Amino acid sequence: QKEVEQDPGPLSVPEGAIVSLNCTYSNSAFQYFMWYRQYSRKGPELLMYTYSSGNKEDGRFTAQVDKSSKYISLFIRDSQPSDSATYLCAFNDYKLSFGAGTTVTVRA
Amino acid sequence: NAGVTQTPKFRVLKTGQSMTLLCAQDMNHEYMYWYRQDPGMGLRLIHYSVGEGTTAKGEVPDGYNVSRLKKQNFLLGLESAAPSQTSVYFCASSYASGGATDTQYFGPGTRLTVL
């Protein structure tokens, strides 16, 4: 079993839709939960992080963590064409472990 | 600040050739990392360094060597390139490691093709 499993996608949604991205993990030692965004032919950049179960909002983005189920989600509200990118979940103990990424396209 | 830079941006090698990828950061970060990114596999850690003069193996170290002679530079070497090493290579750096606030900053990547 992989340490991190991410819904593979790809996802294509119309502008204004809600985007839902999900990851599961198996390592109970993971303490921090992150989402990175990677635009085409660029390096990843940190989008959001959290370290506790529950929700964390940042503008149109909401990160959700359920430690009991070992499940994290990222929601994008009112999606925009500029949100078109690959989103990678990441988990931190002594190093970062990444999901494979989900490519999202928001159609204008 | 340039952040994290990588040289070269693209490279094509023949099987058996050697090359060195250079990563430089101007943020005075202690930790530096080399990843490879392949379709469907995500980012996998090759080697990392926790400070000048130190290196450690990551998840997929075979076929690669690294050196951290200066704090700002982290070199990744391929001694005898193989087609399986065709990938996009990313360098990253962070102030420390182990916490969410220790954000890793990534370079723009090097696209390597081994024929």
Backbone of each chain as ProteinMPNN parsed JSONL, in Angstrom:
{"seq_chain_A": "QKEVEQDPGPLSVPEGAIVSLNCTYSNSAFQYFMWYRQYSRKGPELLMYTYSSGNKEDGRFTAQVDKSSKYISLFIRDSQPSDSATYLCAFNDYKLSFGAGTTVTVRA", "coords_chain_A": {"N_chain_A": [[0.854, -1.196, 0.0], [0.57, 2.187, -0.897], [2.002, 5.013, 0.746], [0.738, 7.426, 0.5], [-2.204, 8.24, -1.154], [-3.713, 9.684, -3.908], [-6.578, 11.043, -5.457], [-6.694, 10.499, -8.892], [-7.679, 12.055, -11.027], [-7.807, 13.39, -14.428], [-9.476, 16.534, -13.641], [-12.071, 18.448, -15.06], [-13.728, 21.413, -15.036], [-16.458, 23.801, -15.161], [-16.076, 27.376, -15.121], [-16.549, 28.911, -11.977], [-17.519, 26.695, -10.666], [-17.44, 24.334, -7.883], [-14.509, 22.836, -6.811], [-13.321, 19.709, -5.787], [-10.851, 18.018, -4.108], [-9.009, 15.128, -3.15], [-7.172, 13.152, -0.746], [-5.753, 10.216, 0.681], [-4.018, 8.751, 3.458], [-1.575, 6.611, 5.04], [0.253, 6.642, 7.086], [0.471, 7.077, 10.417], [2.152, 8.788, 11.706], [2.314, 11.17, 10.425], [2.112, 14.616, 10.823], [1.602, 17.103, 9.809], [-0.258, 18.647, 7.245], [-0.508, 19.333, 3.914], [-1.165, 21.308, 0.992], [0.059, 21.648, -2.215], [0.428, 23.701, -5.087], [0.889, 23.409, -8.537], [1.756, 24.953, -11.367], [1.727, 24.537, -14.945], [4.776, 23.342, -16.172], [6.233, 24.506, -14.128], [7.705, 24.826, -10.818], [6.408, 23.258, -7.799], [4.367, 25.095, -5.427], [3.687, 26.113, -2.107], [0.368, 25.994, -1.06], [-1.585, 25.742, 0.998], [-1.576, 24.852, 4.491], [-2.171, 22.665, 7.266], [-2.489, 21.412, 10.617], [-4.211, 20.063, 12.2], [-7.232, 18.21, 12.833], [-10.231, 19.103, 11.101], [-11.472, 22.13, 9.578], [-9.835, 24.559, 7.495], [-9.799, 27.764, 6.284], [-8.908, 29.803, 3.476], [-9.463, 32.42, 1.815], [-10.856, 31.568, -1.214], [-10.265, 28.955, -0.865], [-10.48, 25.896, 0.94], [-9.165, 23.778, 3.304], [-9.481, 20.543, 4.486], [-9.264, 18.234, 7.119], [-9.333, 14.951, 8.278], [-8.302, 13.182, 10.711], [-8.925, 10.793, 11.955], [-9.944, 9.192, 9.98], [-7.868, 9.29, 8.27], [-7.701, 11.112, 6.059], [-7.692, 13.723, 3.734], [-8.86, 16.789, 2.318], [-9.229, 19.224, -0.295], [-10.965, 22.085, -1.084], [-12.097, 24.16, -3.667], [-13.705, 27.073, -4.061], [-15.958, 28.86, -6.247], [-14.443, 28.567, -8.679], [-11.768, 29.617, -10.824], [-10.375, 30.293, -14.107], [-7.652, 30.757, -13.674], [-7.078, 29.019, -11.656], [-6.429, 26.676, -12.794], [-4.339, 24.013, -12.713], [-1.954, 21.637, -11.39], [-2.628, 19.923, -8.441], [-1.107, 18.998, -5.481], [-1.189, 16.86, -2.749], [0.483, 16.82, 0.411], [2.477, 15.485, 3.008], [3.979, 15.657, 6.225], [6.528, 14.243, 8.113], [9.497, 13.643, 9.036], [10.273, 14.289, 6.566], [8.926, 15.426, 3.42], [6.135, 13.787, 2.046], [4.63, 13.167, -0.972], [1.502, 13.226, -2.731], [0.419, 11.872, -5.938], [-0.689, 13.836, -7.464], [-3.333, 15.873, -8.814], [-4.665, 16.961, -11.765], [-6.233, 19.916, -12.607], [-8.54, 21.54, -14.64], [-10.033, 24.556, -15.323], [-12.68, 25.681, -17.066], [-13.338, 28.5, -19.04]], "CA_chain_A": [[0.0, 0.0, 0.0], [1.313, 3.427, -0.925], [1.838, 5.824, 1.942], [-0.188, 8.502, 0.136], [-2.99, 7.978, -2.355], [-4.451, 10.883, -4.311], [-7.488, 10.846, -6.589], [-5.826, 10.831, -10.021], [-8.213, 12.996, -12.011], [-7.899, 14.836, -14.281], [-10.774, 17.156, -13.478], [-12.369, 19.595, -15.908], [-14.953, 22.0, -14.486], [-16.736, 25.146, -15.69], [-15.772, 28.488, -14.226], [-17.55, 29.112, -10.935], [-17.847, 25.436, -9.995], [-16.643, 23.935, -6.72], [-13.58, 21.742, -7.08], [-13.046, 18.9, -4.603], [-9.667, 17.179, -4.289], [-8.916, 14.252, -1.986], [-6.022, 12.278, -0.524], [-5.725, 9.386, 1.876], [-2.661, 8.419, 3.868], [-1.551, 5.453, 5.929], [1.246, 6.827, 8.132], [-0.09, 7.814, 11.556], [3.147, 9.741, 12.196], [2.171, 12.459, 9.749], [1.572, 15.629, 11.72], [1.244, 18.308, 9.072], [-0.968, 18.292, 6.022], [-0.32, 20.474, 3.036], [-1.51, 21.279, -0.422], [0.913, 22.42, -3.097], [-0.118, 23.965, -6.411], [1.956, 23.408, -9.534], [1.369, 25.36, -12.714], [2.405, 23.782, -15.978], [6.194, 23.607, -16.39], [6.772, 25.276, -13.007], [7.858, 24.075, -9.59], [5.286, 23.374, -6.863], [4.413, 26.141, -4.406], [2.77, 25.81, -1.013], [-0.913, 26.684, -1.119], [-2.157, 25.772, 2.339], [-1.172, 23.778, 5.385], [-2.862, 22.566, 8.534], [-1.935, 20.348, 11.438], [-5.22, 19.487, 13.076], [-8.488, 17.841, 12.177], [-11.153, 20.215, 10.958], [-11.383, 22.936, 8.361], [-9.082, 25.809, 7.487], [-10.147, 28.532, 5.096], [-8.048, 30.894, 3.014], [-10.12, 32.942, 0.626], [-11.735, 30.598, -1.882], [-9.74, 27.616, -0.618], [-10.715, 25.287, 2.243], [-8.493, 22.503, 3.536], [-10.202, 19.746, 5.481], [-8.483, 17.082, 7.583], [-9.998, 13.989, 9.17], [-7.211, 12.3, 11.134], [-9.429, 9.467, 12.335], [-10.1, 8.444, 8.728], [-6.646, 9.509, 7.48], [-8.278, 11.619, 4.812], [-7.679, 15.175, 3.634], [-9.513, 17.326, 1.125], [-9.087, 20.642, -0.641], [-12.103, 22.582, -1.855], [-11.921, 25.471, -4.302], [-15.015, 27.662, -4.368], [-15.973, 29.864, -7.319], [-13.193, 28.321, -9.377], [-11.393, 30.533, -11.888], [-9.391, 29.701, -15.037], [-6.312, 30.849, -13.092], [-6.891, 27.89, -10.733], [-6.013, 25.508, -13.579], [-3.008, 23.623, -12.248], [-1.926, 20.344, -10.713], [-2.637, 20.089, -6.984], [-0.453, 17.867, -4.824], [-1.228, 16.809, -1.295], [1.795, 16.499, 0.97], [2.425, 15.155, 4.423], [5.305, 15.897, 6.772], [7.078, 13.863, 9.403], [10.844, 14.212, 8.926], [10.398, 14.685, 5.172], [7.637, 15.547, 2.759], [5.66, 12.715, 1.179], [3.677, 13.795, -1.873], [0.609, 12.481, -3.587], [0.805, 11.915, -7.354], [-1.2, 15.067, -8.059], [-4.563, 15.893, -9.597], [-4.659, 18.109, -12.682], [-7.535, 20.573, -12.675], [-8.733, 22.551, -15.686], [-11.255, 25.344, -15.146], [-13.04, 26.195, -18.389], [-13.988, 29.824, -19.004]], "C_chain_A": [[0.884, 1.238, 0.0], [1.016, 4.219, 0.331], [0.806, 6.931, 1.72], [-0.887, 8.123, -1.151], [-3.797, 9.232, -2.666], [-5.336, 10.548, -5.487], [-6.792, 11.345, -7.851], [-6.356, 11.915, -10.96], [-7.964, 12.504, -13.421], [-9.335, 15.313, -14.114], [-10.904, 18.336, -14.435], [-13.711, 20.153, -15.446], [-15.199, 23.359, -15.14], [-16.382, 26.209, -14.655], [-16.909, 28.693, -13.237], [-17.915, 27.858, -10.174], [-16.99, 25.254, -8.741], [-15.792, 22.737, -7.119], [-13.279, 21.029, -5.769], [-11.901, 17.942, -4.906], [-9.426, 16.385, -3.012], [-7.639, 13.423, -1.955], [-6.274, 11.428, 0.712], [-4.276, 9.052, 2.2], [-2.709, 7.29, 4.88], [-0.636, 5.655, 7.135], [0.694, 7.694, 9.266], [0.878, 8.857, 12.102], [3.034, 11.108, 11.53], [1.483, 13.451, 10.682], [1.056, 16.848, 10.987], [0.725, 17.908, 7.701], [-0.987, 19.515, 5.124], [-0.894, 20.229, 1.654], [-0.546, 22.201, -1.164], [0.194, 22.577, -4.435], [1.056, 24.054, -7.38], [1.375, 23.788, -10.885], [2.236, 24.62, -13.723], [3.836, 24.272, -16.173], [6.796, 24.537, -15.334], [7.0, 24.344, -11.82], [6.641, 24.222, -8.693], [5.483, 24.547, -5.9], [3.358, 25.824, -3.361], [1.521, 26.667, -1.125], [-1.513, 26.848, 0.273], [-1.553, 24.668, 3.182], [-2.054, 23.805, 6.626], [-2.272, 21.409, 9.32], [-2.969, 19.724, 12.361], [-6.439, 19.08, 12.27], [-9.413, 19.047, 12.135], [-10.903, 20.944, 9.656], [-10.515, 24.162, 8.563], [-9.385, 26.527, 6.181], [-9.104, 29.586, 4.784], [-8.652, 31.399, 1.712], [-11.067, 31.92, 0.032], [-11.334, 29.149, -1.612], [-10.056, 27.153, 0.813], [-10.0, 23.953, 2.295], [-9.203, 21.806, 4.681], [-9.374, 18.524, 5.835], [-9.343, 16.244, 8.503], [-8.938, 12.966, 9.569], [-7.714, 10.904, 11.463], [-9.601, 8.578, 11.109], [-8.865, 8.521, 7.845], [-7.003, 10.004, 6.082], [-8.18, 13.129, 4.831], [-8.304, 15.601, 2.314], [-9.138, 18.785, 0.941], [-10.281, 21.02, -1.496], [-11.753, 23.96, -2.408], [-13.305, 25.968, -4.677], [-14.872, 28.667, -5.5], [-14.691, 29.76, -8.163], [-13.015, 29.251, -10.584], [-10.435, 29.844, -12.858], [-7.961, 29.748, -14.503], [-6.033, 29.761, -12.063], [-6.463, 26.622, -11.478], [-4.559, 25.183, -13.282], [-3.09, 22.177, -11.777], [-1.794, 20.596, -9.212], [-2.095, 18.815, -6.345], [-0.688, 17.953, -3.323], [0.157, 16.401, -0.797], [1.672, 16.347, 2.475], [3.839, 15.191, 4.979], [5.507, 15.152, 8.081], [8.507, 14.398, 9.411], [11.148, 14.653, 7.497], [8.994, 14.831, 4.604], [7.345, 14.31, 1.925], [4.51, 13.279, 0.35], [2.723, 12.775, -2.484], [1.027, 12.664, -5.042], [0.294, 13.17, -8.059], [-2.49, 14.86, -8.825], [-4.528, 17.151, -10.456], [-6.078, 18.639, -12.846], [-7.516, 21.587, -13.811], [-10.07, 23.239, -15.433], [-11.545, 26.037, -16.466], [-13.786, 27.518, -18.268], [-15.343, 29.789, -19.692]], "O_chain_A": [[1.825, 1.34, 0.786], [-0.067, 4.12, 0.908], [0.092, 7.32, 2.644], [-0.245, 7.732, -2.126], [-4.479, 9.774, -1.797], [-4.913, 9.855, -6.412], [-6.342, 12.49, -7.891], [-5.578, 12.61, -11.613], [-7.91, 11.291, -13.624], [-10.284, 14.587, -14.408], [-9.972, 19.122, -14.6], [-14.718, 19.445, -15.463], [-14.262, 23.997, -15.618], [-16.395, 25.946, -13.453], [-18.083, 28.654, -13.606], [-18.563, 27.943, -9.131], [-15.969, 25.917, -8.558], [-16.284, 21.762, -7.685], [-13.013, 21.674, -4.755], [-11.974, 17.153, -5.847], [-9.615, 16.905, -1.913], [-7.098, 13.044, -2.994], [-6.923, 11.863, 1.663], [-3.413, 9.07, 1.321], [-3.742, 7.037, 5.5], [-0.738, 4.911, 8.111], [0.478, 8.894, 9.094], [0.476, 9.723, 12.879], [3.595, 12.089, 12.018], [0.428, 13.171, 11.251], [0.174, 17.551, 11.482], [1.207, 16.958, 7.085], [-1.426, 20.593, 5.526], [-1.077, 19.091, 1.22], [-0.359, 23.363, -0.8], [-0.554, 21.695, -4.859], [2.074, 24.682, -7.093], [0.597, 23.037, -11.473], [3.325, 24.144, -13.404], [4.077, 25.47, -16.32], [7.749, 25.266, -15.61], [6.538, 23.203, -11.823], [5.91, 25.206, -8.806], [6.611, 24.939, -5.598], [2.276, 25.331, -3.681], [1.592, 27.888, -1.264], [-1.898, 27.946, 0.674], [-1.074, 23.665, 2.654], [-2.611, 24.842, 6.986], [-1.628, 20.528, 8.75], [-2.613, 18.924, 13.226], [-6.646, 19.556, 11.154], [-9.383, 19.902, 13.02], [-10.222, 20.449, 8.759], [-10.461, 24.731, 9.653], [-9.242, 25.955, 5.101], [-8.499, 30.179, 5.677], [-8.38, 30.861, 0.639], [-11.985, 31.455, 0.708], [-11.995, 28.222, -2.081], [-9.918, 27.917, 1.768], [-10.203, 23.097, 1.434], [-9.489, 22.41, 5.715], [-8.843, 17.853, 4.951], [-10.003, 16.767, 9.401], [-8.704, 11.996, 8.848], [-6.991, 9.927, 11.266], [-9.427, 7.362, 11.186], [-8.815, 7.89, 6.789], [-6.651, 9.393, 5.073], [-8.541, 13.762, 5.824], [-8.277, 14.865, 1.328], [-8.778, 19.482, 1.89], [-10.578, 20.369, -2.498], [-11.191, 24.805, -1.713], [-13.993, 25.366, -5.501], [-13.807, 29.254, -5.693], [-13.961, 30.736, -8.332], [-13.976, 29.615, -11.261], [-9.747, 28.901, -12.467], [-7.146, 28.887, -14.834], [-4.891, 29.588, -11.638], [-6.168, 25.606, -10.85], [-3.662, 25.977, -13.564], [-4.163, 21.573, -11.768], [-0.955, 21.383, -8.773], [-2.557, 17.71, -6.627], [-0.424, 18.981, -2.7], [0.906, 15.72, -1.499], [0.857, 17.008, 3.119], [4.79, 14.807, 4.298], [4.777, 15.373, 9.047], [8.698, 15.557, 9.78], [12.158, 15.31, 7.245], [8.01, 14.419, 5.218], [8.206, 13.838, 1.182], [3.539, 13.803, 0.895], [3.085, 11.622, -2.722], [1.877, 13.499, -5.352], [0.786, 13.526, -9.129], [-2.713, 13.802, -9.413], [-4.382, 18.262, -9.947], [-7.0, 17.896, -13.181], [-6.591, 22.391, -13.927], [-11.108, 22.584, -15.341], [-10.766, 26.87, -16.93], [-14.737, 27.642, -17.497], [-16.029, 30.809, -19.756]]}, "seq_chain_B": "NAGVTQTPKFRVLKTGQSMTLLCAQDMNHEYMYWYRQDPGMGLRLIHYSVGEGTTAKGEVPDGYNVSRLKKQNFLLGLESAAPSQTSVYFCASSYASGGATDTQYFGPGTRLTVL", "coords_chain_B": {"N_chain_B": [[15.343, 38.927, -4.686], [16.315, 35.8, -6.035], [15.421, 33.34, -5.257], [15.077, 29.929, -5.613], [17.147, 28.546, -7.96], [17.787, 26.65, -10.934], [20.083, 24.856, -12.941], [20.965, 23.0, -15.833], [18.023, 24.115, -17.722], [16.951, 22.369, -19.573], [17.967, 19.179, -20.885], [19.477, 16.786, -22.981], [20.632, 13.559, -22.933], [22.823, 10.86, -23.862], [22.608, 7.329, -23.305], [24.688, 6.252, -20.699], [26.239, 8.544, -20.573], [27.459, 11.249, -18.513], [26.384, 13.771, -16.158], [25.93, 16.901, -14.417], [23.603, 18.443, -12.334], [22.82, 21.661, -11.266], [21.85, 23.367, -8.357], [20.862, 26.348, -6.833], [20.373, 28.498, -4.036], [19.219, 31.529, -2.565], [18.315, 32.145, -0.068], [19.419, 31.58, 2.327], [18.922, 29.078, 3.403], [19.022, 26.106, 5.406], [18.345, 23.457, 4.733], [18.289, 21.389, 1.868], [17.001, 19.843, -1.1], [16.649, 17.206, -3.504], [14.36, 16.218, -5.939], [12.603, 13.926, -8.074], [10.168, 13.983, -10.666], [7.698, 12.112, -12.012], [5.213, 11.054, -14.381], [2.173, 10.168, -12.839], [3.49, 9.314, -10.59], [4.115, 11.236, -8.804], [6.087, 13.445, -6.716], [9.274, 12.35, -5.896], [11.679, 11.823, -3.421], [15.118, 12.16, -3.894], [17.806, 12.686, -2.891], [18.906, 14.459, 0.038], [19.933, 17.324, 2.005], [21.009, 18.429, 5.142], [22.52, 20.504, 5.836], [25.495, 22.488, 5.147], [28.035, 20.505, 3.746], [26.861, 18.088, 4.402], [25.012, 15.163, 3.408], [22.244, 13.035, 2.546], [20.461, 9.974, 1.91], [17.464, 9.697, 0.034], [14.269, 8.586, -0.993], [14.635, 7.387, -3.526], [17.541, 6.886, -4.295], [19.384, 5.512, -5.922], [21.804, 5.456, -8.494], [22.363, 8.084, -8.504], [24.375, 10.832, -7.308], [25.298, 13.256, -4.824], [26.377, 16.536, -3.765], [27.226, 18.963, -1.286], [28.912, 21.395, -1.03], [28.959, 24.091, -0.576], [26.835, 26.214, 1.312], [24.789, 27.422, -0.145], [24.552, 25.963, -2.466], [23.583, 22.967, -4.158], [24.408, 20.039, -5.6], [23.507, 17.682, -8.073], [24.447, 14.623, -9.328], [24.713, 12.514, -12.182], [26.222, 9.648, -12.886], [26.358, 7.647, -14.868], [24.191, 7.81, -17.144], [20.857, 6.525, -17.509], [18.031, 5.376, -19.469], [15.857, 5.151, -17.72], [16.156, 7.259, -16.05], [15.115, 9.435, -17.222], [13.261, 12.248, -16.688], [11.638, 14.882, -14.805], [13.459, 17.044, -12.875], [13.474, 18.43, -9.702], [14.696, 20.881, -7.532], [14.683, 21.841, -4.116], [14.414, 24.0, -1.247], [14.579, 24.627, 2.299], [14.1, 26.37, 5.424], [14.242, 24.869, 7.761], [13.309, 21.589, 8.905], [10.518, 19.44, 9.369], [8.278, 20.668, 10.303], [5.156, 22.261, 9.51], [5.468, 24.9, 8.971], [7.924, 25.066, 7.941], [8.392, 25.699, 5.14], [8.896, 24.291, 1.965], [10.664, 25.554, -0.746], [10.543, 25.563, -4.163], [12.545, 25.06, -7.112], [12.48, 25.878, -10.68], [12.73, 23.552, -12.147], [14.388, 20.912, -14.026], [14.351, 19.515, -17.139], [15.081, 16.379, -18.136], [16.15, 14.195, -20.607], [16.981, 10.943, -21.416], [18.462, 9.158, -23.874]], "CA_chain_B": [[15.812, 37.549, -4.432], [15.986, 34.86, -7.095], [14.812, 32.142, -4.687], [15.785, 28.702, -5.975], [17.393, 28.464, -9.392], [18.319, 25.373, -11.382], [20.795, 24.888, -14.211], [20.275, 23.703, -16.92], [16.569, 23.938, -17.774], [16.692, 21.194, -20.404], [19.18, 18.482, -21.301], [19.307, 15.466, -23.594], [21.839, 12.758, -22.778], [22.818, 9.493, -24.365], [22.846, 6.338, -22.261], [26.078, 6.125, -20.299], [26.865, 9.843, -20.359], [27.328, 11.791, -17.161], [26.105, 15.196, -16.096], [25.663, 17.454, -13.098], [22.581, 19.472, -12.231], [23.171, 22.609, -10.222], [20.787, 24.085, -7.671], [21.353, 27.438, -5.999], [19.332, 29.244, -3.324], [19.756, 32.741, -1.945], [17.491, 32.407, 1.104], [20.188, 31.15, 3.5], [18.278, 27.894, 3.959], [19.902, 25.001, 5.794], [17.954, 22.201, 4.112], [18.079, 21.366, 0.425], [16.44, 18.559, -1.53], [16.468, 16.903, -4.92], [13.248, 15.337, -6.242], [12.246, 13.674, -9.461], [8.724, 13.939, -10.853], [7.313, 11.29, -13.147], [3.745, 10.972, -14.49], [1.509, 9.158, -12.015], [4.321, 8.921, -9.433], [4.306, 12.359, -7.899], [7.455, 13.85, -6.425], [9.985, 11.389, -5.068], [12.912, 12.404, -2.906], [16.314, 11.427, -4.315], [18.765, 12.934, -1.81], [18.697, 15.734, 0.682], [21.048, 17.801, 2.814], [20.538, 19.202, 6.301], [23.453, 21.6, 6.074], [26.723, 22.444, 4.353], [28.905, 19.364, 3.989], [26.092, 16.871, 4.732], [24.042, 14.647, 2.443], [21.558, 11.829, 3.004], [19.669, 9.333, 0.872], [16.019, 9.775, 0.107], [13.475, 7.421, -1.372], [15.112, 6.766, -4.774], [18.89, 7.435, -4.468], [20.279, 4.717, -6.754], [22.166, 6.036, -9.774], [22.599, 9.523, -8.306], [25.2, 11.279, -6.197], [25.073, 14.668, -4.514], [27.374, 17.2, -2.93], [26.804, 20.255, -0.723], [30.173, 21.989, -0.594], [28.617, 25.424, -0.1], [25.482, 26.223, 1.857], [23.8, 27.882, -1.11], [24.522, 25.128, -3.66], [23.366, 21.526, -3.995], [24.647, 19.454, -6.909], [23.032, 16.312, -8.314], [25.221, 14.029, -10.402], [24.378, 11.224, -12.779], [27.527, 9.164, -13.365], [26.153, 6.883, -16.089], [22.751, 8.004, -17.306], [20.047, 5.439, -18.059], [16.709, 5.868, -19.9], [14.938, 5.217, -16.565], [16.377, 8.529, -15.36], [14.354, 10.473, -17.913], [12.338, 12.766, -15.686], [11.798, 16.298, -14.459], [14.144, 17.106, -11.591], [13.242, 19.66, -8.948], [15.436, 21.18, -6.317], [13.92, 22.63, -3.156], [15.146, 24.348, -0.033], [13.757, 25.08, 3.411], [14.868, 26.863, 6.559], [14.456, 23.713, 8.63], [12.48, 20.471, 8.459], [9.747, 18.769, 10.407], [7.061, 21.388, 10.648], [4.455, 22.798, 8.347], [5.94, 26.246, 8.67], [9.204, 24.957, 7.259], [7.96, 25.562, 3.75], [9.903, 24.009, 0.949], [10.591, 26.407, -1.924], [11.007, 24.764, -5.289], [13.048, 25.678, -8.32], [11.618, 25.702, -11.86], [12.855, 22.216, -12.712], [15.246, 20.553, -15.163], [13.777, 18.407, -17.913], [16.169, 15.54, -18.625], [15.81, 13.046, -21.444], [18.109, 10.044, -21.661], [18.14, 8.331, -25.048]], "C_chain_B": [[15.378, 36.625, -5.564], [15.277, 33.638, -6.558], [15.678, 30.93, -4.98], [15.93, 28.677, -7.489], [18.04, 27.129, -9.73], [18.971, 25.546, -12.755], [21.178, 23.467, -14.588], [18.769, 23.532, -16.82], [16.187, 22.686, -18.553], [18.024, 20.518, -20.711], [18.773, 17.151, -21.906], [20.642, 14.747, -23.489], [21.694, 11.446, -23.526], [23.114, 8.545, -23.194], [24.343, 6.222, -21.982], [26.8, 7.442, -20.075], [26.647, 10.3, -18.919], [26.978, 13.276, -17.245], [25.866, 15.605, -14.644], [24.602, 18.531, -13.208], [22.923, 20.359, -11.033], [21.935, 23.287, -9.665], [21.415, 25.151, -6.786], [20.183, 28.136, -5.332], [19.967, 30.423, -2.592], [18.967, 33.134, -0.699], [18.169, 31.986, 2.407], [19.548, 29.945, 4.194], [19.294, 26.814, 4.291], [19.635, 23.738, 4.973], [17.781, 22.373, 2.603], [17.742, 19.944, -0.01], [16.52, 18.441, -3.05], [15.332, 15.884, -5.063], [13.253, 15.023, -7.736], [10.735, 13.533, -9.538], [8.424, 13.198, -12.137], [5.794, 11.177, -13.182], [3.185, 9.841, -13.63], [2.273, 8.771, -10.758], [4.473, 10.055, -8.435], [5.775, 12.715, -7.765], [8.099, 12.825, -5.503], [11.346, 11.953, -4.689], [14.113, 11.532, -3.277], [17.376, 11.483, -3.21], [18.402, 14.266, -1.165], [19.908, 16.09, 1.543], [20.495, 18.661, 3.944], [21.497, 20.325, 6.65], [24.689, 21.429, 5.212], [27.574, 21.239, 4.747], [28.19, 18.071, 4.327], [25.21, 16.458, 3.575], [23.422, 13.39, 3.025], [20.7, 11.288, 1.873], [18.188, 9.537, 1.133], [15.388, 8.47, -0.309], [14.052, 6.656, -2.562], [16.525, 7.241, -5.093], [19.764, 6.733, -5.498], [20.516, 5.388, -8.102], [22.486, 7.518, -9.698], [23.61, 9.75, -7.174], [25.001, 12.779, -6.019], [26.255, 15.214, -3.723], [26.852, 18.562, -2.499], [28.056, 20.901, -0.13], [29.964, 23.398, -0.057], [27.163, 25.423, 0.331], [24.452, 26.553, 0.788], [23.653, 26.964, -2.317], [24.332, 23.659, -3.317], [23.439, 20.911, -5.371], [24.13, 18.03, -6.957], [23.78, 15.766, -9.517], [24.642, 12.708, -10.874], [25.682, 10.721, -13.399], [27.414, 8.445, -14.694], [24.646, 6.847, -16.356], [22.084, 6.795, -17.968], [18.691, 5.999, -18.486], [15.705, 5.989, -18.751], [15.1, 6.518, -15.766], [15.797, 9.718, -16.131], [13.254, 10.957, -16.987], [12.47, 14.284, -15.638], [12.358, 16.347, -13.046], [13.91, 18.474, -10.95], [14.158, 19.712, -7.74], [14.539, 22.014, -5.414], [14.804, 22.964, -1.973], [14.158, 24.776, 1.037], [14.657, 25.527, 4.545], [15.213, 25.726, 7.505], [13.578, 22.59, 8.103], [11.703, 19.924, 9.628], [8.491, 19.484, 10.801], [6.435, 21.995, 9.421], [4.96, 24.175, 7.986], [7.303, 26.223, 7.989], [8.943, 24.71, 5.791], [9.126, 25.241, 2.851], [9.631, 24.886, -0.27], [11.262, 25.673, -3.075], [11.575, 25.642, -6.401], [12.144, 25.365, -9.501], [11.745, 24.347, -12.534], [13.854, 22.112, -13.85], [14.621, 19.358, -15.861], [14.915, 17.636, -18.55], [15.616, 14.38, -19.426], [17.071, 12.243, -21.688], [17.722, 9.089, -22.789], [18.883, 7.007, -25.028]], "O_chain_B": [[14.227, 36.657, -6.0], [14.59, 32.951, -7.314], [16.861, 30.901, -4.641], [14.94, 28.777, -8.214], [18.754, 26.55, -8.912], [18.477, 26.282, -13.609], [21.69, 22.752, -13.726], [18.29, 22.859, -15.907], [15.205, 22.02, -18.222], [19.066, 21.169, -20.791], [17.862, 16.478, -21.424], [21.669, 15.276, -23.913], [20.584, 10.983, -23.79], [23.78, 8.916, -22.227], [25.155, 6.109, -22.901], [27.863, 7.464, -19.453], [25.771, 9.801, -18.213], [27.234, 13.943, -18.248], [25.633, 14.768, -13.771], [24.682, 19.418, -14.058], [23.264, 19.881, -9.951], [21.07, 23.73, -10.42], [22.385, 24.887, -6.075], [19.138, 28.349, -5.947], [21.081, 30.336, -2.075], [18.946, 34.303, -0.313], [17.554, 32.034, 3.472], [19.622, 29.809, 5.415], [20.28, 26.619, 3.58], [20.564, 23.039, 4.57], [17.213, 23.356, 2.129], [18.144, 18.972, 0.628], [16.467, 19.434, -3.776], [15.329, 14.839, -4.411], [13.827, 15.754, -8.543], [10.096, 13.036, -8.611], [8.847, 13.608, -13.218], [5.149, 11.199, -12.134], [3.66, 8.706, -13.685], [1.775, 7.993, -9.945], [4.926, 9.827, -7.313], [6.601, 12.334, -8.595], [7.543, 12.473, -4.463], [12.068, 12.489, -5.529], [14.128, 10.33, -3.014], [17.784, 10.455, -2.671], [17.689, 15.086, -1.745], [20.788, 15.261, 1.775], [19.629, 19.51, 3.732], [21.309, 21.02, 7.648], [24.911, 20.372, 4.622], [27.804, 20.987, 5.93], [28.844, 17.046, 4.523], [24.711, 17.309, 2.838], [24.008, 12.751, 3.899], [20.265, 12.032, 0.994], [17.724, 9.548, 2.273], [15.9, 7.389, -0.019], [13.973, 5.428, -2.612], [16.706, 7.946, -6.085], [20.782, 7.285, -5.915], [19.579, 5.828, -8.768], [22.838, 8.139, -10.701], [23.69, 8.974, -6.222], [24.59, 13.479, -6.944], [27.018, 14.471, -3.106], [26.134, 19.231, -3.242], [28.239, 20.951, 1.087], [30.705, 23.85, 0.816], [26.347, 24.698, -0.238], [23.345, 26.013, 0.814], [22.737, 27.148, -3.118], [24.853, 23.169, -2.315], [22.616, 21.225, -6.231], [24.291, 17.266, -6.006], [23.759, 16.361, -10.594], [24.153, 11.9, -10.085], [26.184, 11.323, -14.348], [28.273, 8.606, -15.56], [23.93, 5.977, -15.862], [22.65, 6.143, -18.846], [18.239, 6.997, -17.925], [14.805, 6.828, -18.798], [14.274, 6.833, -14.909], [15.972, 10.869, -15.732], [12.411, 10.173, -16.552], [13.294, 14.882, -16.33], [11.791, 15.756, -12.127], [14.118, 19.519, -11.567], [14.36, 18.724, -7.034], [13.726, 22.802, -5.896], [15.811, 22.301, -1.723], [13.052, 25.226, 0.739], [15.819, 25.128, 4.631], [16.34, 25.632, 7.992], [13.146, 22.643, 6.952], [12.183, 19.945, 10.761], [7.699, 18.946, 11.574], [7.103, 22.217, 8.412], [4.892, 24.581, 6.826], [7.779, 27.255, 7.515], [9.241, 23.637, 5.266], [10.2, 25.834, 2.955], [8.504, 24.95, -0.763], [12.403, 25.223, -2.965], [11.159, 26.782, -6.604], [11.145, 24.662, -9.345], [10.944, 24.023, -13.411], [14.133, 23.089, -14.546], [14.391, 18.316, -15.246], [15.632, 18.162, -19.402], [14.72, 13.668, -18.972], [18.096, 12.778, -22.109], [16.773, 8.314, -22.667], [18.726, 6.196, -25.94]]}, "name": "protein", "num_of_chains": 2, "seq": "QKEVEQDPGPLSVPEGAIVSLNCTYSNSAFQYFMWYRQYSRKGPELLMYTYSSGNKEDGRFTAQVDKSSKYISLFIRDSQPSDSATYLCAFNDYKLSFGAGTTVTVRANAGVTQTPKFRVLKTGQSMTLLCAQDMNHEYMYWYRQDPGMGLRLIHYSVGEGTTAKGEVPDGYNVSRLKKQNFLLGLESAAPSQTSVYFCASSYASGGATDTQYFGPGTRLTVL"}
